[in-house]
């Protein structure tokens, strides 16, 4: 008997922090309600395993030893990530279909759909290179 396989995971990244600009208070409330209903429905179906909005402030760490710390992401950026859902569904196409239901899309939000890797590709590459450079051991007489 085979063990059940875990469905692949996909990350939905919600881009754009100002999609709601230009909406009235009533329209914003309506879209927010649609967004929560969408999240709760997907959670009840077992398709969303995590999700949250992200705060607008943050820091970006870069450079050797993380010495460069700068402000960002910037709230005014149209590409800033405003939140995420972690999906556990059967296929990439299903994840895209879910992203197409995002209530923010008609108002300018963008949803990036990314498969979650089962393992770190960098670690796999290092292991493959190590296997390729190993010299076969020589047997001594």
Backbone as JSON Lines, residues from 0, in Angstrom:
{"i":0,"aa":"X","n":[0.86,-1.18,0.0],"ca":[0.0,0.0,0.0],"c":[0.9,1.23,0.0]}
{"i":1,"aa":"X","n":[0.58,2.18,-0.86],"ca":[1.36,3.41,-0.96],"c":[0.88,4.44,0.05]}
{"i":2,"aa":"X","n":[1.84,5.19,0.58],"ca":[1.48,6.28,1.49],"c":[0.86,7.4,0.67]}
{"i":3,"aa":"X","n":[-0.15,8.1,1.2],"ca":[-0.75,9.19,0.44],"c":[0.29,10.28,0.2]}
{"i":4,"aa":"X","n":[0.28,10.81,-1.02],"ca":[1.23,11.87,-1.33],"c":[0.61,13.22,-0.99]}
{"i":5,"aa":"X","n":[1.45,14.1,-0.57],"ca":[1.02,15.45,-0.2],"c":[0.85,16.28,-1.47]}
{"i":6,"aa":"X","n":[-0.23,17.02,-1.55],"ca":[-0.46,17.87,-2.72],"c":[0.62,18.95,-2.77]}
{"i":7,"aa":"X","n":[1.0,19.36,-3.98],"ca":[2.01,20.42,-4.09],"c":[1.51,21.72,-3.46]}
{"i":8,"aa":"X","n":[2.46,22.55,-3.09],"ca":[2.12,23.85,-2.5],"c":[2.46,24.97,-3.48]}
{"i":9,"aa":"X","n":[1.65,26.01,-3.43],"ca":[1.83,27.18,-4.28],"c":[1.64,28.42,-3.41]}
{"i":10,"aa":"X","n":[2.41,29.44,-3.7],"ca":[2.3,30.7,-2.98],"c":[1.63,31.71,-3.9]}
{"i":11,"aa":"X","n":[0.58,32.35,-3.39],"ca":[-0.01,33.49,-4.08],"c":[0.54,34.73,-3.4]}
{"i":12,"aa":"X","n":[1.2,35.58,-4.16],"ca":[1.72,36.84,-3.63],"c":[0.87,37.96,-4.2]}
{"i":13,"aa":"X","n":[0.27,38.74,-3.31],"ca":[-0.61,39.82,-3.73],"c":[0.21,41.1,-3.85]}
{"i":14,"aa":"X","n":[0.3,41.62,-5.06],"ca":[1.13,42.79,-5.34],"c":[0.27,44.03,-5.52]}
{"i":15,"aa":"X","n":[0.82,45.13,-5.04],"ca":[0.14,46.42,-5.17],"c":[-0.53,46.8,-3.87]}
{"i":16,"aa":"X","n":[-0.11,47.9,-3.3],"ca":[-0.67,48.34,-2.02],"c":[-1.71,49.43,-2.17]}
{"i":17,"aa":"X","n":[-1.97,49.86,-3.39],"ca":[-2.9,50.98,-3.54],"c":[-4.07,50.66,-4.45]}
{"i":18,"aa":"X","n":[-4.39,49.38,-4.61],"ca":[-5.48,48.99,-5.5],"c":[-6.83,49.56,-5.06]}
{"i":19,"aa":"X","n":[-6.97,49.84,-3.78],"ca":[-8.25,50.31,-3.25],"c":[-8.45,51.82,-3.43]}
{"i":20,"aa":"X","n":[-7.39,52.52,-3.88],"ca":[-7.53,53.98,-4.07],"c":[-8.62,54.26,-5.1]}
{"i":21,"aa":"X","n":[-9.4,55.25,-4.81],"ca":[-10.49,55.62,-5.7],"c":[-11.8,54.93,-5.37]}
{"i":22,"aa":"X","n":[-11.77,53.98,-4.46],"ca":[-13.01,53.32,-4.06],"c":[-13.64,54.09,-2.91]}
{"i":23,"aa":"X","n":[-14.95,54.12,-2.91],"ca":[-15.65,54.74,-1.78],"c":[-15.52,53.82,-0.57]}
{"i":24,"aa":"X","n":[-15.89,54.33,0.6],"ca":[-15.84,53.53,1.82],"c":[-16.72,52.29,1.68]}
{"i":25,"aa":"X","n":[-17.88,52.45,1.04],"ca":[-18.79,51.32,0.86],"c":[-18.19,50.28,-0.09]}
{"i":26,"aa":"X","n":[-17.55,50.76,-1.17],"ca":[-16.92,49.83,-2.11],"c":[-15.76,49.08,-1.46]}
{"i":27,"aa":"X","n":[-14.97,49.81,-0.66],"ca":[-13.85,49.17,0.03],"c":[-14.36,48.09,0.97]}
{"i":28,"aa":"X","n":[-15.43,48.4,1.7],"ca":[-16.01,47.43,2.63],"c":[-16.52,46.2,1.88]}
{"i":29,"aa":"X","n":[-17.15,46.43,0.72],"ca":[-17.68,45.33,-0.08],"c":[-16.54,44.43,-0.56]}
{"i":30,"aa":"X","n":[-15.47,45.02,-1.11],"ca":[-14.35,44.23,-1.62],"c":[-13.65,43.5,-0.47]}
{"i":31,"aa":"X","n":[-13.48,44.18,0.66],"ca":[-12.85,43.53,1.83],"c":[-13.69,42.32,2.27]}
{"i":32,"aa":"X","n":[-14.98,42.45,2.24],"ca":[-15.87,41.32,2.59],"c":[-15.74,40.19,1.59]}
{"i":33,"aa":"X","n":[-15.63,40.53,0.3],"ca":[-15.45,39.5,-0.73],"c":[-14.11,38.78,-0.53]}
{"i":34,"aa":"X","n":[-13.09,39.56,-0.19],"ca":[-11.75,39.0,0.01],"c":[-11.77,38.0,1.18]}
{"i":35,"aa":"X","n":[-12.4,38.4,2.3],"ca":[-12.47,37.52,3.47],"c":[-13.31,36.28,3.17]}
{"i":36,"aa":"X","n":[-14.4,36.43,2.45],"ca":[-15.25,35.28,2.1],"c":[-14.48,34.31,1.21]}
{"i":37,"aa":"X","n":[-13.69,34.85,0.28],"ca":[-12.85,34.03,-0.61],"c":[-11.83,33.24,0.22]}
{"i":38,"aa":"X","n":[-11.15,33.93,1.13],"ca":[-10.15,33.29,1.99],"c":[-10.8,32.21,2.86]}
{"i":39,"aa":"X","n":[-11.92,32.53,3.48],"ca":[-12.59,31.56,4.37],"c":[-13.11,30.35,3.6]}
{"i":40,"aa":"X","n":[-13.61,30.56,2.38],"ca":[-14.09,29.45,1.55],"c":[-12.92,28.52,1.19]}
{"i":41,"aa":"X","n":[-11.81,29.1,0.75],"ca":[-10.63,28.3,0.38],"c":[-10.06,27.57,1.59]}
{"i":42,"aa":"X","n":[-10.1,28.22,2.75],"ca":[-9.62,27.58,3.98],"c":[-10.52,26.4,4.35]}
{"i":43,"aa":"X","n":[-11.83,26.59,4.26],"ca":[-12.78,25.53,4.58],"c":[-12.63,24.34,3.63]}
{"i":44,"aa":"X","n":[-12.24,24.61,2.38],"ca":[-12.02,23.55,1.39],"c":[-10.67,22.87,1.58]}
{"i":45,"aa":"X","n":[-9.86,23.37,2.5],"ca":[-8.54,22.79,2.74],"c":[-7.5,23.19,1.71]}
{"i":46,"aa":"X","n":[-7.78,24.22,0.93],"ca":[-6.85,24.64,-0.12],"c":[-5.88,25.71,0.36]}
{"i":47,"aa":"X","n":[-6.29,26.54,1.32],"ca":[-5.39,27.55,1.89],"c":[-4.91,27.02,3.23]}
{"i":48,"aa":"X","n":[-3.59,26.95,3.39],"ca":[-3.03,26.48,4.65],"c":[-2.48,27.62,5.49]}
{"i":49,"aa":"X","n":[-2.28,28.78,4.87],"ca":[-1.81,29.97,5.59],"c":[-2.07,31.18,4.71]}
{"i":50,"aa":"X","n":[-2.12,32.33,5.34],"ca":[-2.29,33.56,4.6],"c":[-2.37,34.73,5.55]}
{"i":51,"aa":"X","n":[-1.87,35.87,5.09],"ca":[-1.91,37.06,5.93],"c":[-1.55,38.29,5.1]}
{"i":52,"aa":"X","n":[-2.08,39.42,5.51],"ca":[-1.59,40.67,4.91],"c":[-0.23,41.0,5.52]}
{"i":53,"aa":"X","n":[0.54,41.79,4.82],"ca":[1.83,42.23,5.33],"c":[1.78,43.72,5.65]}
{"i":54,"aa":"X","n":[2.49,44.11,6.68],"ca":[2.59,45.53,7.02],"c":[3.31,46.26,5.9]}
{"i":55,"aa":"X","n":[3.06,47.55,5.77],"ca":[3.68,48.33,4.69],"c":[5.15,48.63,4.95]}
{"i":56,"aa":"X","n":[5.53,48.73,6.22],"ca":[6.94,49.05,6.5],"c":[7.76,47.78,6.53]}
{"i":57,"aa":"X","n":[9.05,47.94,6.31],"ca":[9.96,46.81,6.34],"c":[11.38,47.28,6.11]}
{"i":58,"aa":"X","n":[12.28,46.36,6.07],"ca":[13.69,46.63,5.82],"c":[14.17,45.63,4.77]}
{"i":59,"aa":"X","n":[15.16,46.04,4.0],"ca":[15.81,45.16,3.04],"c":[17.25,44.98,3.49]}
{"i":60,"aa":"X","n":[17.66,43.72,3.65],"ca":[19.01,43.4,4.08],"c":[19.77,42.87,2.87]}
{"i":61,"aa":"X","n":[20.99,43.39,2.65],"ca":[21.8,42.95,1.52],"c":[23.27,43.14,1.84]}
{"i":62,"aa":"X","n":[24.12,42.81,0.89],"ca":[25.55,42.99,1.05],"c":[26.18,41.87,1.85]}
{"i":63,"aa":"X","n":[27.51,41.85,1.82],"ca":[28.24,40.82,2.57],"c":[27.9,40.92,4.05]}
{"i":64,"aa":"X","n":[27.63,39.78,4.63],"ca":[27.31,39.69,6.06],"c":[26.09,40.51,6.46]}
{"i":65,"aa":"X","n":[25.25,40.85,5.5],"ca":[24.03,41.6,5.8],"c":[24.29,42.99,6.34]}
{"i":66,"aa":"X","n":[25.37,43.6,5.92],"ca":[25.74,44.91,6.46],"c":[24.89,46.06,5.95]}
{"i":67,"aa":"X","n":[24.26,45.88,4.8],"ca":[23.45,46.95,4.24],"c":[22.0,46.71,4.63]}
{"i":68,"aa":"X","n":[21.46,47.61,5.41],"ca":[20.06,47.54,5.82],"c":[19.42,48.85,5.39]}
{"i":69,"aa":"X","n":[18.44,48.74,4.49],"ca":[17.79,49.94,4.0],"c":[16.28,49.85,4.19]}
{"i":70,"aa":"X","n":[15.65,51.0,4.17],"ca":[14.2,51.03,4.27],"c":[13.61,50.39,3.02]}
{"i":71,"aa":"X","n":[12.48,49.79,3.17],"ca":[11.8,49.16,2.06],"c":[11.23,47.84,2.53]}
{"i":72,"aa":"X","n":[10.28,47.3,1.87],"ca":[9.71,47.77,0.62],"c":[8.95,49.08,0.83]}
{"i":73,"aa":"X","n":[8.79,49.8,-0.22],"ca":[8.13,51.09,-0.13],"c":[6.65,50.94,-0.44]}
{"i":74,"aa":"X","n":[5.83,51.5,0.43],"ca":[4.38,51.37,0.32],"c":[3.86,51.9,-1.0]}
{"i":75,"aa":"X","n":[4.53,52.88,-1.59],"ca":[4.03,53.46,-2.84],"c":[4.39,52.62,-4.06]}
{"i":76,"aa":"X","n":[5.17,51.59,-3.88],"ca":[5.57,50.74,-5.0],"c":[4.39,49.92,-5.49]}
{"i":77,"aa":"X","n":[4.16,49.92,-6.8],"ca":[3.07,49.14,-7.37],"c":[3.38,47.65,-7.34]}
{"i":78,"aa":"X","n":[4.64,47.3,-7.12],"ca":[5.04,45.9,-7.09],"c":[5.26,45.38,-5.68]}
{"i":79,"aa":"X","n":[5.03,46.18,-4.66],"ca":[5.22,45.73,-3.29],"c":[4.27,44.58,-2.98]}
{"i":80,"aa":"X","n":[4.76,43.6,-2.24],"ca":[3.92,42.47,-1.84],"c":[3.11,42.9,-0.63]}
{"i":81,"aa":"X","n":[1.8,42.83,-0.75],"ca":[0.92,43.26,0.33],"c":[0.39,42.13,1.18]}
{"i":82,"aa":"X","n":[0.56,40.89,0.72],"ca":[0.08,39.75,1.47],"c":[0.28,38.47,0.69]}
{"i":83,"aa":"X","n":[-0.13,37.36,1.28],"ca":[0.08,36.07,0.63],"c":[-0.96,35.05,1.09]}
{"i":84,"aa":"X","n":[-1.15,34.03,0.27],"ca":[-1.86,32.81,0.63],"c":[-0.89,31.68,0.33]}
{"i":85,"aa":"X","n":[-0.86,30.66,1.17],"ca":[-0.14,29.44,0.87],"c":[-1.2,28.4,0.54]}
{"i":86,"aa":"X","n":[-1.16,27.91,-0.69],"ca":[-2.16,26.94,-1.16],"c":[-1.59,25.54,-1.15]}
{"i":87,"aa":"X","n":[-2.44,24.57,-0.92],"ca":[-2.09,23.17,-1.1],"c":[-3.17,22.61,-2.01]}
{"i":88,"aa":"X","n":[-2.85,22.56,-3.3],"ca":[-3.79,22.12,-4.33],"c":[-3.1,21.12,-5.25]}
{"i":89,"aa":"X","n":[-3.86,20.55,-6.16],"ca":[-3.35,19.45,-6.98],"c":[-2.47,19.86,-8.15]}
{"i":90,"aa":"X","n":[-2.58,21.11,-8.61],"ca":[-1.81,21.48,-9.8],"c":[-1.58,22.99,-9.86]}
{"i":91,"aa":"X","n":[-0.62,23.34,-10.68],"ca":[-0.32,24.75,-10.95],"c":[-1.54,25.42,-11.57]}
{"i":92,"aa":"X","n":[-2.21,24.72,-12.49],"ca":[-3.41,25.28,-13.13],"c":[-4.49,25.59,-12.11]}
{"i":93,"aa":"X","n":[-4.65,24.72,-11.1],"ca":[-5.65,24.97,-10.06],"c":[-5.27,26.21,-9.25]}
{"i":94,"aa":"X","n":[-3.98,26.37,-8.95],"ca":[-3.51,27.55,-8.22],"c":[-3.77,28.82,-9.03]}
{"i":95,"aa":"X","n":[-3.52,28.77,-10.34],"ca":[-3.79,29.92,-11.2],"c":[-5.28,30.23,-11.24]}
{"i":96,"aa":"X","n":[-6.11,29.2,-11.33],"ca":[-7.56,29.4,-11.34],"c":[-8.03,30.08,-10.04]}
{"i":97,"aa":"X","n":[-7.44,29.7,-8.92],"ca":[-7.78,30.34,-7.65],"c":[-7.34,31.8,-7.68]}
{"i":98,"aa":"X","n":[-6.14,32.06,-8.18],"ca":[-5.64,33.44,-8.26],"c":[-6.56,34.3,-9.12]}
{"i":99,"aa":"X","n":[-7.13,33.73,-10.16],"ca":[-8.03,34.48,-11.05],"c":[-9.32,34.9,-10.36]}
{"i":100,"aa":"X","n":[-9.61,34.33,-9.19],"ca":[-10.81,34.68,-8.43],"c":[-10.57,35.82,-7.45]}
{"i":101,"aa":"X","n":[-9.35,36.35,-7.38],"ca":[-9.01,37.38,-6.4],"c":[-9.92,38.6,-6.54]}
{"i":102,"aa":"X","n":[-10.59,38.99,-5.48],"ca":[-11.49,40.14,-5.53],"c":[-10.79,41.47,-5.8]}
{"i":103,"aa":"X","n":[-9.48,41.53,-5.61],"ca":[-8.76,42.78,-5.86],"c":[-8.39,43.0,-7.32]}
{"i":104,"aa":"X","n":[-8.47,41.96,-8.15],"ca":[-8.07,42.08,-9.56],"c":[-8.8,43.18,-10.33]}
{"i":105,"aa":"X","n":[-10.12,43.3,-10.19],"ca":[-10.81,44.35,-10.94],"c":[-10.38,45.77,-10.54]}
{"i":106,"aa":"X","n":[-9.67,45.88,-9.43],"ca":[-9.27,47.19,-8.9],"c":[-7.76,47.43,-9.04]}
{"i":107,"aa":"X","n":[-7.07,46.57,-9.79],"ca":[-5.66,46.79,-10.06],"c":[-4.68,45.94,-9.28]}
{"i":108,"aa":"X","n":[-5.15,45.09,-8.37],"ca":[-4.25,44.19,-7.66],"c":[-3.69,43.18,-8.66]}
{"i":109,"aa":"X","n":[-2.51,42.67,-8.37],"ca":[-1.89,41.62,-9.17],"c":[-1.61,40.45,-8.25]}
{"i":110,"aa":"X","n":[-1.73,39.24,-8.79],"ca":[-1.45,38.04,-8.01],"c":[-0.36,37.25,-8.73]}
{"i":111,"aa":"X","n":[0.74,37.04,-8.04],"ca":[1.82,36.22,-8.57],"c":[1.64,34.81,-8.01]}
{"i":112,"aa":"X","n":[1.7,33.81,-8.87],"ca":[1.53,32.41,-8.47],"c":[2.89,31.73,-8.63]}
{"i":113,"aa":"X","n":[3.39,31.16,-7.53],"ca":[4.71,30.52,-7.55],"c":[4.63,29.15,-6.9]}
{"i":114,"aa":"X","n":[5.17,28.11,-7.56],"ca":[5.26,26.81,-6.9],"c":[6.27,26.89,-5.76]}
{"i":115,"aa":"X","n":[5.99,26.21,-4.67],"ca":[6.93,26.12,-3.55],"c":[7.81,24.9,-3.81]}
{"i":116,"aa":"X","n":[9.12,25.11,-3.82],"ca":[10.06,24.02,-4.08],"c":[10.03,23.02,-2.93]}
{"i":117,"aa":"X","n":[10.14,21.75,-3.26],"ca":[10.17,20.71,-2.23],"c":[11.48,20.72,-1.46]}
{"i":118,"aa":"X","n":[12.53,21.19,-2.13],"ca":[13.84,21.3,-1.47],"c":[14.57,22.49,-2.09]}
{"i":119,"aa":"X","n":[15.63,22.91,-1.44],"ca":[16.38,24.07,-1.89],"c":[17.19,23.72,-3.14]}
{"i":120,"aa":"X","n":[16.95,24.41,-4.27],"ca":[17.69,24.11,-5.5],"c":[19.19,24.34,-5.35]}
{"i":121,"aa":"X","n":[19.6,25.29,-4.55],"ca":[21.02,25.56,-4.36],"c":[21.71,24.38,-3.68]}
{"i":122,"aa":"X","n":[21.07,23.83,-2.66],"ca":[21.65,22.68,-1.95],"c":[21.74,21.48,-2.9]}
{"i":123,"aa":"X","n":[20.72,21.28,-3.74],"ca":[20.77,20.2,-4.71],"c":[21.91,20.4,-5.71]}
{"i":124,"aa":"X","n":[22.11,21.63,-6.17],"ca":[23.19,21.92,-7.11],"c":[24.55,21.65,-6.49]}
{"i":125,"aa":"X","n":[24.74,22.08,-5.26],"ca":[26.01,21.84,-4.56],"c":[26.25,20.34,-4.41]}
{"i":126,"aa":"X","n":[25.23,19.6,-4.05],"ca":[25.37,18.15,-3.89],"c":[25.71,17.49,-5.23]}
{"i":127,"aa":"X","n":[25.07,17.91,-6.3],"ca":[25.35,17.36,-7.63],"c":[26.79,17.66,-8.04]}
{"i":128,"aa":"X","n":[27.23,18.88,-7.81],"ca":[28.6,19.24,-8.17],"c":[29.6,18.44,-7.33]}
{"i":129,"aa":"X","n":[29.29,18.22,-6.07],"ca":[30.19,17.44,-5.22],"c":[30.29,16.01,-5.73]}
{"i":130,"aa":"X","n":[29.17,15.44,-6.16],"ca":[29.18,14.07,-6.7],"c":[30.0,14.01,-7.99]}
{"i":131,"aa":"X","n":[29.9,15.06,-8.82],"ca":[30.61,15.07,-10.1],"c":[32.12,15.24,-9.92]}
{"i":132,"aa":"X","n":[32.55,15.89,-8.86],"ca":[33.98,16.15,-8.68],"c":[34.67,15.1,-7.81]}
{"i":133,"aa":"X","n":[33.92,14.17,-7.27],"ca":[34.54,13.13,-6.42],"c":[35.36,12.19,-7.3]}
{"i":134,"aa":"X","n":[36.56,11.89,-6.84],"ca":[37.43,10.94,-7.53],"c":[37.11,9.56,-6.94]}
{"i":135,"aa":"X","n":[36.9,8.6,-7.82],"ca":[36.62,7.26,-7.29],"c":[37.78,6.79,-6.44]}
{"i":136,"aa":"X","n":[37.46,6.13,-5.33],"ca":[38.54,5.66,-4.46],"c":[39.28,4.52,-5.14]}
{"i":137,"aa":"X","n":[40.56,4.53,-4.9],"ca":[41.39,3.49,-5.52],"c":[41.68,2.42,-4.48]}
{"i":138,"aa":"X","n":[41.53,1.21,-4.9],"ca":[41.8,0.09,-3.98],"c":[43.3,-0.16,-3.92]}
{"i":139,"aa":"X","n":[43.82,-0.28,-2.73],"ca":[45.24,-0.56,-2.56],"c":[45.46,-2.07,-2.61]}
{"i":140,"aa":"X","n":[46.6,-2.5,-3.2],"ca":[46.85,-3.95,-3.27],"c":[47.07,-4.56,-1.92]}
